[in-house]
Amino acid sequence: MDEVKIKPNAVGLRGRLALPGDKSISHRVAFFGALSSEGITAENFSSGADCKSTLRCLELSGCKVERTGGSIRVSKGVNAGEIKAPLDAGNSGTTARLLCGLLASAPGVFAVITGDESLCKRPMGRIVSPLRSLGARIDGPGGGAYLPLSIRGNCLSGGAFELPIASAQVKTALMIAGLNAHGSVTVVEPAKSRDHSERLLQHLGVPIRQENNRITVYPCSDLPGCMLRVPGDFSSAAFWITAALIIPGSDIVLEDVGINPTRVGFLECLKKMGASIEVEEKEPSGGEPVGNIRVRHSELEAVEVGEDVIPTMIDELPLLALLATQAHGVTRVTHAKELRVKESDRIRAITQGLKNLGADIEELDDGWVITGPTSLRGGCVESFKDHRIAMTFSVAALAAREEVVVKDAQCVSISYPEFFKHLSVLSGG
Ligand code: S3P
């Protein structure tokens, strides 16, 4: 599937859908499982290519990965010695960064971590430099700024860090290193990023200390194990939330979705815009809150999105830009410069694609100014091989008045291989 053609003028989305397991939580299940002899067993583990990259890299590092029926079990441990094959994190920033934390703190290991073309351009200095100050030995291009990185695992000391930007990947990599280190590791973030790692450790009964945006982990040579069900991925649900809001006649229910408050800033923002959204809380799973989300088509008003909420909706900002093209008034998104170093430069990709479809969108260094509502026309849009960009434009296409062609749409499999199947279920096609 090089490109996909989406039929325009979709009629209302209807029905109920259970989402595949959350990508961020699945990565953490695998990495914390890799630190536990008992192991972590998970149902509804993410089906995406990114989490497959994590499992493959962990297996190559000597961890045990067992697949039985619908569940995955990951258990200890990293083999000391040279890992001969390069560990290919594919397109996954989370895999590459968390592996750095795991391997740099495993004495006797030698490994090379690499990735695809996009990942090799993404910044790694943000993880290499704090790990080095704990004593990690990591080398790579630009003084360790980019993949491929070679890592010689070693006994790390404890330490404390103030991160210049909120990043759950950096925080988690340092927490993993801290569990293996000789002293405690403290991470302070300028704003709270997603807290799945903290919740999973607490669910396992591992002592950690949390005060606002400051978190401390202590050495723990063998984590307890557990069994859990990974909640549905809120970031995947967000595509259908957006589609239902902008397509008249829509009324859908998304079942068993993770509704962790550090992930659902998008919902809060949509409520401010006047969206009809109801959340019914269900039983938590693995320390994570879960709920059913009902969404109906709504008239939307513009909104201002700034610094404090950006980390809680970072992966949903492309969708917010699309929604803003259908909302009344001027929407401003600022302080979102991190979007420039995701799987693609998402600020540029969204500006270019939505402009092609006739939207009134201005690119800022750190966001957009979007005036709506505008009726979207057909055309051809580049996904830049970025899964979230391909899915955002596929949803835009449903609301367009002519056919839209989305280039390189196969990349949806990075996080959501079932995306086009689910699109046809909800749109009755
Ligand atoms: C993720 C954290 C976020 C997010 C990414 C997944 C994670 O990135 O954008 O898709 O699983 O920890 P940052 O760590 O850069 O905030």
Boltz pocket constraint, residues with backbone or C-beta under 6 A from the ligand:
constraints:
  - pocket:
      binder: B
      contacts: [[A, 23], [A, 24], [A, 25], [A, 27], [A, 94], [A, 166], [A, 167], [A, 168], [A, 169], [A, 170], [A, 172], [A, 193], [A, 194], [A, 314], [A, 315]]
      max_distance: 6.0
